[in-house]
Amino acid sequence: MKKYLVGFFYSLPVQMVLLHFRRYHVLLIFWYILFATVSGHFLEAYGANSLYLAPEYLTKVSALSAAILGFGIGVFFMSWNITTFILHARQIRFLATTEQPFLKFCVNNAAIPVVFLLVYFFNLVSYNAEQELLNTWEILALIGGFLGGLILALVISFAYFFGADISIYKRFGSHIIAENQKYEQAAKKNNITSVGGKTDIRVDWFLSAKFGLRKPRDVQHYTQEFLDMIFKRHHFAAVLAILISFIFLLTIGFFSDNKVFQVPAGASITVFFAILIAVAGAISLFLGTWSLPVLLVIYLCLNWMYQSNIIDPRNKAYGLNYTNLDERPSYSRDTIMQLVREENLEQDKKVFLGMLDNWKKKQGTEKPVLFVINTSGGGTRSATFTLNVLQYLDSITNGRLMPHTFLINGASGGMLGATYFRELYWEKQKGHITSLQDNAYSKNIARDLLNPLFSSFISRDLVGPVRKFEINGYYYTRDRGYAFEQKLNDNTKGILDKKLADYKEAEENGEIPVAFFNSMITRDARELVISTHPARFLMQPFADSVIDTHLIDPDAVDYTSFFARQDPLNLRVLSALRMNATFPYVLPNVILPTDPVTDVMDAGLRDNFGQQTSLRFINYFKDWLKENTGKVVLIQIRDRQLGDWERPYEPNSILSFVTKPLLLLQNNWYRLQDFYQGDQLNYLSQSFGDGFERISFQYDPINTNASAALSFHLTATEKIDIEASLTSKTNQASFKQVAALLKQ
């Protein structure tokens, strides 16, 4: 028994695994990411596992999309084998004197890839059966497609290296055979039994190309120069293979506007990993201990180029003018304080009072109920839940909700759904559609947005060539921000492809509700409020009789007036939505044409529920609202429950216990907003009395341990769960409240 255990331990497959863990650990990082991603332990909240377990191509999860992913995984496998073959050549010199050394190396280096495939298929089956609700044949089709793509990649790679092996063996084969014969004769004569050299790992057995057990050949009689020459021939072939992978990413990046070239994100990411693993291996091989200093120099050079504006990876708001450098507004306290001068506030107030009067004229009653709709952030789950709630409200009120709504406000994903519904309402008014309750609209907003983001991040942002496009007269760079907008536009059938100016007149006349798009300025955490009309009165908390308004530092910036010289109403609505929903890292921060340059990101970091701005608006126009409305109703559509008792922050490991003080604020951020805004709501309620009411709709998952992820991707199960949450007791009671108010 001991003999077999020793033989197993000193077999080449086992020794290769141990060698990987002893040397060049950086290469294992890529394996860790892949294992953690497919098993749901890496960026699961952002839906990263769906990119591999439910790959999408041409808007469908199919055998073809799985095949493309399988091909990408195959490319990664081969890059792993190529790189480790080069790095560990000195440890396994005996392979250089065999036929097809690279194939034999791959067979003996297959332990980690095989384990990965087992983990992958296990998770693929469970994910698609439980989350995507696919039947057995559909799952088998995905597995078959994946295996087909994987095998194709391996066949192409091995065919390429077989050609390289044949040419190498033709050149050196006769020399190898002659040297082996001489050595065998000398070994018998002198009773030589040692195998290998001082740089070799101990290997008693290795697997042949046909998976047979073989003993390694002694190579002491070969000069190191001769063995290195053979390996270098393989190195050259390997470099060509990696170059082909790089050209592949360049190609799909250049043509990615064509849907045919929008390959599954998992495939793009994995091919990119294949390139990185080859680059990391090359750096380790050729630079050795100089690797870190050289990388530091490269970083410093790139940083200098960035600071000198030689390279600029930053994203812009499409439609804004970034070319008039001399007219950029100064982002300073003095400039912002100028915006909140009394005459400016009165000017904006007068405009909005006129809009309120126009809204009232359309109500047909002396004191109508005015609705303000707030919607929270939460990715596609919030967008879908928001649209579902608004569709349901439209059905039970016979279409009376939207005419009674003056303002729509919110953050992140929720505003995607609310803005889409507002656009559908306008389309219905113009006679382009007949109903707002078509289930197709819910399916549209729930469509995947994640795949093009990650795919574009790899093929455009990191690898692809810089390409420009034109929006409303200005030119910008295509990146994942552009990919997001194009995909959202495609999902919503193009009806959101407008600029802010297109809504100005309709909002003025009370034909559609006013919309505020919010984001957070990262420089100082102030809120940027985007609308078709200046709303500078939202820049400061409403002052009481004791505090002078001029002593209150603005905590928000009015977009329209601040960027008056940057063509503000030319901004694409899709860009306003993206600025409102800029998930950290998933979407790029958007820089603004200010001096100095500032940038913005997700509004949820400042006000995830959109409530603060709405309460400030209601408070500012309190006198008009009391005099002209029967009641002001704040509808709050939330992607999480009030109090959020179901998701406490509890450390469940030593690491989480140690990091708890650091992550405490992050994990309780939305609760803190709830507590703070609860006080604001209470003060406003006391001021209004019976003339104000808040009605909440909450996404209440059926299974609290498996709620929809905070992501731009929803599984079939999550879509069903979101729709089912409308029937919860809490939400049904809220629906009845709204219906009762509109019957009065």
C-alpha positions in Angstrom: 0.0 0.0 0.0 2.8 2.3 0.9 4.4 1.7 -2.5 1.3 2.8 -4.3 0.8 5.9 -2.1 4.4 6.9 -2.7 4.0 6.3 -6.4 0.9 8.3 -6.5 2.5 11.2 -4.6 5.5 11.3 -6.9 3.4 11.1 -10.0 3.7 14.1 -12.3 0.0 15.2 -12.0 0.3 15.4 -8.2 3.7 17.0 -8.4 2.4 19.6 -10.9 -0.3 20.7 -8.5 2.1 21.0 -5.7 4.5 22.9 -7.9 1.8 25.4 -8.8 1.2 26.1 -5.1 5.0 26.4 -4.4 5.9 28.8 -7.2 4.3 31.6 -9.2 1.3 31.9 -6.9 0.0 34.9 -8.9 -1.2 32.5 -11.6 -3.5 30.8 -9.1 -5.4 34.1 -8.5 -7.1 33.6 -11.8 -8.2 30.1 -10.9 -9.5 31.4 -7.5 -11.6 34.1 -9.3 -13.1 31.5 -11.7 -13.8 29.0 -8.9 -15.3 31.6 -6.6 -17.4 33.2 -9.4 -19.1 30.0 -10.6 -19.7 28.8 -7.1 -21.3 32.1 -6.1 -18.6 33.4 -3.7 -17.3 36.3 -5.8 -19.4 39.3 -6.8 -22.6 37.2 -6.5 -24.5 40.3 -5.4 -23.6 41.9 -8.8 -24.7 38.7 -10.7 -21.2 37.7 -11.7 -22.1 34.0 -11.5 -24.8 34.4 -14.1 -22.2 35.4 -16.7 -20.9 31.9 -16.5 -23.8 29.8 -15.5 -26.4 31.5 -17.8 -24.3 33.0 -20.6 -26.3 35.2 -22.9 -25.7 35.8 -26.7 -28.0 37.7 -29.0 -30.3 38.2 -25.9 -30.7 34.4 -25.4 -29.2 31.8 -23.1 -28.7 28.9 -25.5 -26.4 26.1 -26.6 -24.7 28.6 -28.9 -24.0 31.1 -26.0 -22.7 28.2 -23.9 -20.5 27.0 -26.8 -18.9 30.5 -27.1 -18.3 30.5 -23.3 -16.9 27.0 -23.5 -14.5 28.1 -26.3 -13.3 31.0 -24.1 -12.7 28.6 -21.2 -10.8 26.4 -23.5 -8.6 29.3 -24.5 -7.9 30.0 -20.8 -7.1 26.3 -20.2 -4.5 26.4 -23.0 -3.1 29.7 -21.9 -2.7 28.2 -18.4 -0.9 25.1 -19.9 1.3 27.2 -22.2 2.4 29.6 -19.5 3.1 26.9 -16.9 4.8 24.8 -19.5 7.2 27.6 -20.1 7.7 28.5 -16.4 8.2 24.9 -15.2 10.3 23.6 -18.2 13.4 23.3 -16.1 11.6 21.1 -13.5 10.4 18.6 -16.1 13.3 18.4 -18.6 12.6 14.8 -19.5 9.5 15.8 -21.5 11.7 17.7 -23.9 13.0 14.4 -25.3 9.6 12.8 -25.9 7.3 13.0 -28.8 4.6 15.7 -28.4 5.9 17.0 -25.1 3.3 19.8 -24.8 0.4 17.3 -25.1 1.9 15.1 -22.4 2.4 18.2 -20.2 -1.3 19.1 -20.7 -2.4 15.6 -19.8 -0.4 15.7 -16.6 -1.3 19.3 -15.8 -5.1 18.7 -16.1 -5.9 18.3 -12.4 -7.0 21.9 -11.7 -8.9 22.3 -15.0 -10.8 19.0 -14.5 -11.8 19.9 -10.9 -13.0 23.3 -12.2 -15.1 21.6 -14.9 -16.7 19.4 -12.2 -17.5 22.4 -10.0 -18.7 24.3 -13.0 -21.1 21.7 -14.2 -22.5 21.1 -10.7 -23.3 24.8 -10.3 -24.5 25.1 -13.9 -27.1 22.4 -13.4 -28.3 23.6 -10.0 -28.4 27.3 -11.0 -30.3 26.8 -14.2 -32.7 24.3 -12.6 -33.4 26.4 -9.5 -32.9 30.0 -10.7 -33.6 30.0 -14.5 -36.2 27.2 -14.2 -34.9 25.3 -17.3 -35.9 21.8 -17.9 -33.6 18.8 -18.2 -33.2 19.0 -22.0 -32.5 22.7 -21.9 -29.8 22.1 -19.3 -28.3 19.2 -21.3 -28.3 21.5 -24.3 -26.2 24.1 -22.4 -23.8 21.4 -21.2 -23.5 20.0 -24.7 -22.9 23.5 -26.2 -20.3 24.2 -23.5 -18.5 21.0 -24.1 -18.6 21.5 -27.9 -17.0 24.9 -27.6 -14.4 23.7 -25.1 -13.5 20.7 -27.3 -13.2 22.9 -30.4 -10.8 25.2 -28.6 -8.7 22.3 -27.4 -8.7 20.6 -30.8 -7.6 23.8 -32.6 -4.9 24.4 -30.0 -3.5 20.9 -30.0 -3.6 20.8 -33.8 -1.5 24.0 -33.8 0.9 22.5 -31.3 1.0 19.2 -33.0 2.3 21.0 -36.0 4.9 22.7 -33.9 5.9 19.4 -32.3 6.3 17.7 -35.7 8.5 20.4 -37.0 10.6 20.4 -33.8 10.9 16.6 -33.8 11.8 16.5 -37.5 14.7 18.8 -36.7 15.9 17.3 -33.5 14.4 13.8 -33.5 17.4 12.0 -35.0 19.7 13.7 -32.5 17.5 12.7 -29.6 17.3 9.0 -30.7 21.0 8.8 -31.2 21.8 10.3 -27.8 19.3 8.0 -26.1 20.9 4.9 -27.7 24.3 6.0 -26.6 23.2 6.7 -23.1 21.3 3.4 -22.7 24.5 1.5 -23.8 26.6 3.5 -21.3 24.0 3.1 -18.6 24.1 -0.7 -18.9 27.9 -0.8 -19.0 28.4 1.5 -16.0 25.2 0.6 -14.1 23.8 4.2 -14.0 20.4 4.4 -12.2 20.0 8.0 -11.3 17.3 10.0 -13.1 17.1 13.7 -13.7 19.3 16.5 -12.4 19.5 18.8 -9.5 16.9 21.2 -10.9 14.3 18.5 -11.5 11.4 17.6 -9.2 11.1 14.0 -8.3 8.8 12.2 -10.7 8.4 8.4 -10.7 5.5 8.2 -13.1 3.8 10.4 -15.6 0.8 9.9 -17.9 1.4 9.4 -21.6 -0.8 11.0 -24.3 -3.0 7.9 -24.2 -3.2 8.1 -20.3 -0.8 5.2 -19.8 1.7 5.1 -17.0 5.3 5.8 -18.0 8.6 6.2 -16.2 10.5 9.4 -17.0 13.6 9.2 -19.1 17.0 10.2 -17.7 18.2 13.4 -19.5 21.5 14.0 -17.8 23.3 13.1 -21.0 21.7 16.1 -22.8 23.3 19.5 -22.6 21.1 22.2 -21.0 21.6 24.3 -24.2 20.0 21.5 -26.3 17.0 21.1 -23.9 16.6 24.9 -23.8 16.6 25.1 -27.6 13.7 22.6 -27.7 11.7 24.4 -25.1 12.3 27.8 -26.8 10.8 26.4 -30.0 7.6 25.7 -28.0 7.8 29.1 -26.4 7.7 30.8 -29.8 4.6 28.8 -30.7 3.0 29.7 -27.4 3.6 33.4 -28.0 1.8 33.2 -31.3 -1.2 31.5 -29.6 -1.5 34.3 -27.0 -1.1 36.9 -29.8 -4.1 35.3 -31.6 -6.2 35.6 -28.3 -5.3 39.3 -28.1 -6.3 39.9 -31.7 -9.6 38.2 -30.9 -10.4 40.6 -28.2 -9.3 43.6 -30.3 -11.7 42.4 -33.1 -14.7 42.0 -30.9 -14.0 45.3 -29.3 -13.8 47.1 -32.7 -16.9 45.5 -34.0 -18.9 45.2 -30.8 -21.6 47.6 -32.0 -22.7 44.7 -34.2 -24.7 42.3 -32.0 -23.0 39.3 -33.6 -19.7 40.4 -32.0 -21.3 41.0 -28.6 -20.1 37.6 -27.2 -21.0 36.4 -23.8 -19.3 38.5 -21.1 -17.9 35.3 -19.5 -16.1 34.4 -22.7 -14.5 37.9 -23.0 -13.5 37.9 -19.3 -12.0 34.5 -19.5 -10.0 35.2 -22.7 -8.8 38.4 -21.1 -7.7 36.2 -18.1 -5.9 34.0 -20.6 -3.9 37.0 -21.8 -3.2 38.2 -18.3 -2.0 34.8 -17.2 0.4 34.7 -20.1 1.7 38.2 -19.4 2.1 37.4 -15.7 4.0 34.2 -16.7 6.3 36.1 -19.1 7.1 38.8 -16.5 7.9 36.2 -13.9 10.1 34.2 -16.3 12.1 37.0 -17.9 12.3 39.5 -15.1 12.5 37.2 -12.1 13.1 39.3 -9.0 13.0 42.5 -11.0 9.2 41.9 -11.7 8.0 44.2 -8.9 10.3 47.1 -9.7 9.5 47.0 -13.4 5.7 46.9 -12.7 6.1 49.9 -10.4 7.9 51.8 -13.2 5.1 50.9 -15.6 2.5 52.1 -13.1 4.4 55.4 -12.6 4.6 55.9 -16.3 0.9 55.3 -16.8 0.0 57.5 -13.9 2.1 60.3 -15.4 0.4 59.9 -18.8 -3.0 60.0 -17.0 -2.1 63.2 -15.0 -0.7 64.8 -18.2 -4.0 64.0 -20.1 -2.1 61.8 -22.6 -4.5 59.0 -21.7 -8.0 59.6 -20.4 -10.1 56.6 -19.5 -12.8 58.7 -17.9 -16.4 58.6 -19.0 -18.5 61.6 -19.9 -22.1 62.5 -19.9 -23.3 62.2 -23.5 -24.8 65.4 -24.8 -22.9 67.8 -22.5 -20.3 70.2 -24.0 -16.8 69.4 -22.9 -15.0 71.4 -25.6 -15.4 75.0 -24.3 -12.7 74.7 -21.7 -12.6 78.5 -21.0 -16.3 78.5 -20.1 -16.3 75.7 -17.6 -17.9 76.7 -14.3 -15.7 76.8 -11.3 -16.6 74.2 -8.7 -16.1 76.4 -5.6 -18.2 77.6 -2.7 -18.4 81.1 -4.1 -19.8 79.9 -7.5 -22.3 77.6 -5.8 -23.4 80.2 -3.3 -24.2 82.5 -6.3 -26.7 80.0 -7.5 -28.7 80.2 -4.3 -29.1 84.0 -4.3 -32.6 85.1 -3.4 -33.5 86.3 -6.9 -32.5 83.0 -8.4 -34.6 81.1 -6.0 -37.6 83.3 -6.7 -37.1 82.9 -10.4 -37.1 79.1 -10.2 -40.0 79.1 -7.8 -42.1 81.2 -10.2 -41.5 78.7 -13.0 -42.5 75.8 -10.9 -45.5 77.5 -9.5 -46.6 78.0 -13.1 -46.1 74.3 -13.8 -48.1 73.5 -10.7 -50.9 75.7 -11.9 -50.9 74.0 -15.3 -51.0 70.6 -13.6 -54.0 71.7 -11.5 -55.9 73.0 -14.6 -55.9 69.5 -16.0 -57.4 67.9 -12.8 -60.9 69.1 -13.2 -61.5 69.7 -9.5 -60.8 72.5 -7.0 -58.6 70.5 -4.6 -57.2 67.4 -6.3 -54.9 64.9 -4.7 -51.3 65.4 -5.8 -49.0 62.4 -5.9 -45.2 62.4 -5.7 -43.6 59.1 -6.6 -40.3 58.1 -5.0 -38.5 55.0 -6.1 -35.4 53.4 -4.5 -32.1 52.1 -5.9 -31.5 48.4 -6.3 -30.5 47.6 -9.9 -32.8 45.7 -12.2 -34.8 44.3 -9.3 -35.8 47.8 -8.3 -36.5 48.8 -11.9 -38.7 45.8 -12.4 -40.5 46.1 -9.0 -41.1 49.8 -9.7 -42.6 49.2 -13.1 -44.8 46.3 -11.8 -46.1 48.5 -9.0 -46.9 51.4 -11.3 -48.6 49.1 -13.8 -50.7 47.6 -11.0 -51.7 51.0 -9.7 -52.6 52.1 -13.3 -54.9 49.1 -13.6 -56.7 49.5 -10.2 -57.2 53.3 -10.6 -58.3 53.1 -14.3 -55.3 55.1 -15.4 -55.9 58.0 -12.9 -52.6 57.8 -11.1 -50.3 59.4 -13.6 -52.5 62.4 -14.4 -52.5 63.1 -10.6 -48.7 62.7 -10.3 -46.7 65.9 -10.4 -43.2 64.6 -9.6 -41.2 61.5 -10.0 -37.9 61.2 -8.1 -35.6 58.5 -6.9 -32.3 56.8 -7.3 -30.4 54.2 -9.3 -32.4 51.3 -10.7 -35.8 52.5 -9.5 -35.6 55.5 -11.8 -35.0 53.2 -14.8 -38.4 51.7 -14.2 -40.1 54.9 -13.3 -38.7 56.9 -16.3 -39.7 54.0 -18.6 -43.2 54.0 -17.3 -43.5 57.8 -17.6 -42.4 57.5 -21.2 -45.0 54.8 -21.9 -47.6 57.1 -20.3 -46.6 59.8 -22.7 -46.6 57.4 -25.7 -50.2 56.5 -24.7 -51.2 60.1 -24.6 -49.8 60.6 -28.1 -51.8 57.6 -29.3 -48.8 55.4 -30.0 -49.8 52.7 -27.5 -53.2 51.7 -26.1 -52.3 50.2 -22.7 -49.7 50.7 -20.0 -50.4 47.3 -18.5 -48.9 45.1 -21.2 -46.6 42.5 -19.6 -44.1 43.0 -22.4 -43.1 46.3 -20.8 -42.2 44.5 -17.5 -40.2 41.9 -19.5 -38.4 44.7 -21.3 -37.2 46.5 -18.2 -36.2 43.2 -16.6 -33.9 42.2 -19.5 -30.2 41.7 -18.9 -28.0 44.7 -18.7 -25.0 43.0 -17.1 -23.6 41.0 -19.9 -22.8 44.0 -22.3 -21.3 45.8 -19.3 -18.7 43.2 -18.5 -18.1 42.3 -22.1 -17.5 45.9 -23.1 -15.3 46.5 -20.0 -12.9 43.8 -21.4 -13.2 44.3 -25.1 -13.5 48.1 -25.1 -12.2 49.7 -21.9 -9.1 47.5 -21.3 -8.1 46.1 -24.7 -10.1 47.5 -27.6 -9.1 50.4 -29.8 -10.4 53.9 -29.0 -13.5 54.6 -31.1 -15.6 57.7 -31.1 -19.3 58.3 -31.6 -21.5 61.4 -32.0 -24.4 62.3 -29.8 -26.4 65.5 -30.3 -23.4 67.2 -32.0 -20.6 66.2 -29.7 -18.1 63.3 -29.8 -17.3 60.8 -27.1 -15.5 57.6 -26.6 -17.2 54.2 -26.7 -16.9 52.3 -23.4 -19.0 50.3 -21.1 -21.0 53.4 -20.2 -22.0 53.6 -23.9 -22.7 49.9 -24.0 -25.0 50.2 -21.0 -27.0 53.0 -22.6 -27.2 51.2 -25.9 -28.4 48.0 -24.2 -31.0 49.9 -22.1 -32.2 51.7 -25.2 -32.5 48.4 -27.0 -34.3 46.8 -24.1 -36.9 49.6 -24.0 -37.3 49.6 -27.8 -35.7 53.0 -28.3 -38.4 55.2 -26.7 -35.9 56.6 -24.1 -33.4 57.8 -26.8 -34.2 61.4 -26.2 -32.6 64.5 -24.7 -33.8 66.5 -21.7 -35.0 69.3 -24.0 -37.6 67.0 -25.5 -39.5 66.9 -22.1 -39.3 70.6 -21.2 -42.5 71.7 -22.8 -44.5 68.6 -21.8 -43.5 69.1 -18.1 -44.3 72.8 -18.3 -47.8 72.1 -19.5 -48.5 69.4 -17.0 -48.8 66.7 -19.7 -46.3 64.4 -17.9 -44.9 64.4 -14.4 -41.6 66.3 -13.7 -38.6 64.0 -13.2 -35.6 64.7 -11.1 -32.5 62.6 -11.9 -30.0 62.6 -9.0 -26.4 61.6 -8.6 -23.6 62.2 -6.0 -20.6 64.4 -6.6 -17.7 62.4 -5.3 -15.5 65.4 -4.5 -17.7 66.4 -1.5 -20.7 64.1 -1.5 -23.1 66.9 -2.7 -26.1 65.8 -4.7 -26.4 66.8 -8.3 -30.1 67.3 -9.2 -30.8 67.0 -13.0 -34.0 68.3 -14.4 -35.4 70.2 -17.4 -35.8 73.4 -15.4 -33.6 75.0 -12.9 -34.6 74.0 -9.3 -32.0 75.9 -7.3 -34.4 76.0 -4.3 -33.5 72.3 -3.8 -29.9 73.1 -3.1 -30.4 74.0 0.5 -32.5 72.7 3.4 -35.6 74.8 3.9 -34.7 77.5 6.4 -36.7 78.3 9.5 -37.4 81.7 10.9 -34.2 81.6 13.0 -31.6 80.6 10.3 -30.6 82.9 7.5 -30.7 81.1 4.2 -27.3 82.6 3.2 -25.7 81.0 6.2 -26.7 77.5 5.1 -24.1 75.8 2.9 -25.7 74.2 -0.1 -25.7 70.4 0.0 -26.8 70.0 -3.6 -26.0 71.5 -7.0 -28.6 72.4 -9.6 -27.4 70.9 -12.9 -29.3 73.0 -15.3 -28.2 76.4 -14.0 -24.7 75.3 -13.0 -23.9 74.0 -16.5 -25.8 76.8 -18.3 -22.9 77.2 -20.8 -22.4 73.5 -21.4 -25.7 72.9 -23.3 -27.4 71.2 -20.3 -30.7 70.3 -22.0 -28.8 68.5 -24.8 -28.0 65.8 -22.2 -29.1 62.3 -23.3 -31.9 61.0 -21.0 -30.1 57.6 -21.1 -27.0 59.3 -19.7 -29.0 61.0 -16.9 -30.3 57.6 -16.0 -26.9 56.1 -16.1 -25.4 58.9 -13.9 -28.3 58.1 -11.5 -27.4 54.4 -11.5 -23.6 54.3 -11.6 -22.8 51.2 -9.5 -19.2 51.5 -8.2 -16.9 49.7 -10.6 -19.7 48.1 -12.6 -20.3 51.4 -14.4 -17.7 54.2 -14.8 -18.0 57.4 -12.8 -19.0 60.2 -15.1 -16.8 63.3 -15.1 -18.3 66.8 -15.4 -16.9 69.8 -17.3 -16.0 71.8 -14.3 -12.9 73.5 -13.1 -11.4 71.5 -11.4 -12.9 68.4 -13.0 -15.4 66.6 -10.8 -17.2 63.3 -11.3 -20.5 61.8 -10.1 -21.7 58.3 -9.2 -24.8 56.4 -8.0 -27.4 58.6 -6.3 -28.1 55.8 -3.8 -24.9 56.7 -1.9 -26.5 60.0 -1.0 -30.3 59.3 -1.0 -31.1 55.7 -2.0 -34.9 56.3 -1.6 -35.2 59.7 -3.4 -37.1 60.9 -0.4 -34.9 63.8 0.8 -35.3 65.8 -2.5 -39.0 65.1 -2.6 -39.6 66.2 1.0 -37.6 69.3 0.3 -39.7 70.1 -2.8 -43.0 69.5 -0.8 -41.8 71.7 2.0 -40.7 74.5 -0.3 -44.1 74.7 -2.0 -46.0 73.9 1.2 -48.2 77.0 1.0 -49.4 76.4 -2.6 -50.0 72.7 -1.9 -52.1 73.4 1.2 -54.2 76.0 -0.6 -54.6 74.1 -3.9 -54.7 70.4 -3.1 -56.9 68.2 -1.0 -53.9 66.0 0.0 -50.3 65.4 -0.9 -49.5 61.7 -1.2 -45.9 60.5 -1.2 -45.7 57.0 -2.9 -42.5 55.3 -1.9 -41.5 52.3 -3.9 -38.7 50.4 -2.1 -36.6 47.5 -3.0 -36.1 46.6 0.7 -38.4 46.6 3.7 -38.8 49.4 6.2 -36.6 48.6 9.2 -34.9 45.8 7.2 -35.0 43.4 10.1 -34.5 40.5 7.7 -30.9 41.4 6.8 -29.0 42.2 10.0 -25.2 42.8 9.8 -23.8 39.8 11.7 -20.2 38.6 11.5 -20.0 34.9 10.8 -16.3 34.4 10.5 -13.1 35.6 12.2 -12.3 37.8 9.2 -15.8 39.4 9.3 -15.5 39.9 13.0 -12.1 41.7 12.6 -13.4 43.9 9.7 -16.8 44.7 11.3 -15.7 48.1 12.6 -14.5 49.0 9.1 -17.6 47.8 7.3 -20.2 48.8 9.9 -21.1 52.1 8.1 -21.2 50.4 4.7 -23.5 47.6 5.8 -25.9 49.9 7.6 -25.8 52.8 5.1 -29.4 52.4 3.9 -30.7 52.0 7.5 -29.0 55.2 8.5 -30.7 57.0 5.6 -34.1 55.5 6.7 -33.6 56.7 10.2 -32.6 60.2 9.2 -35.3 60.6 6.6 -37.8 59.2 9.1 -37.2 62.3 11.2 -37.7 64.6 8.1 -40.9 62.8 7.3 -42.2 63.2 10.8 -41.5 66.9 10.8 -43.3 67.4 7.4 -46.3 65.3 8.5 -46.7 67.5 11.6 -46.5 70.6 9.5 -49.1 69.3 7.0 -51.4 67.5 9.4 -54.0 65.5 7.5 -53.0 67.1 4.2 -50.0 64.8 3.8 -49.7 61.0 3.6 -47.0 58.5 2.7 -47.9 55.1 1.2 -45.1 52.6 0.8 -44.7 49.6 -1.5 -41.9 47.2 -0.5 -40.3 44.4 -2.3 -41.0 41.5 0.1 -39.3 38.4 -1.2 -41.2 35.1 -0.8 -37.9 33.5 0.5 -36.1 36.0 2.6 -32.9 34.0 2.2 -33.0 34.1 -1.6 -34.2 37.6 -2.5 -33.4 39.1 -5.9 -29.7 40.2 -6.2 -28.7 43.8 -6.3 -27.6 43.5 -9.9 -28.3 44.4 -13.5 -29.3 40.8 -14.1 -32.4 38.9 -12.9 -32.9 35.2 -13.1 -36.3 33.7 -14.0 -36.9 32.8 -10.3 -36.2 36.4 -9.3 -38.5 37.8 -11.8 -41.3 35.6 -10.6 -40.5 36.5 -7.0 -40.6 40.3 -7.7 -44.0 40.0 -9.4 -45.3 37.8 -6.5 -44.3 40.4 -3.9 -47.1 42.6 -5.2 -49.6 40.2 -3.6 -48.1 40.6 -0.1 -50.5 41.8 2.6 -48.6 45.0 3.1 -48.5 45.9 -0.6 -52.2 44.9 -1.1 -53.2 47.3 1.7 -51.1 50.1 0.1 -52.8 49.5 -3.3 -56.2 49.8 -1.7 -55.2 53.1 0.0 -54.2 54.6 -3.3 -57.3 53.4 -5.1 -59.5 54.8 -2.3 -57.8 58.2 -2.6 -58.4 58.4 -6.3 -62.1 57.5 -6.0 -62.7 60.6 -3.8 
